[in-house]
């Protein structure tokens, strides 16, 4: 049991052992790791723990059925199930957006495609105008009928439907 091993001028912590519990000194050249495990530590978090950075901030969640949900991330678990407060479904048509409020929402992780923090400044300058649902449906009908100049750019829910 060797507490520290020298590897290219760096020191491996005592927990840098192979599966048999030996240090890397007993490994052949081909079996030796490319770099010490201490060097593999990153400043970013992975998996569900990366959601810690987004707690109590507004996030946009894209679901497998193509829906977009915005809300304040208030909680999550080890499986990345989310609890969103002040949640609303966002519906897009061209350069218009409507929000359908849902209150508090629990989003199951296997329905999530993307979770992104909303930058309020960038969103305000995006050129997308917040309108009521009736105006949005009129615009969507106009775009779908081909009257709009950007009819091919309309945000159709089927574009994000991963179950189809």
ABEGO torsion letter per residue (X at the ends): XBABBBBGGBBBBAABBBAAGBBAAABBAAABBABBAAAABBABBBEAAAAAAABGBBBBBBBAAGBBBBBBBABBBAAGBBBBBGBBBBBBBEABBBBBBAEBBBBBAAABABBBBBBAAAAAAAGBBBBBAAAAAAAAAAAAAGABAAAAABBBAAAABAAX
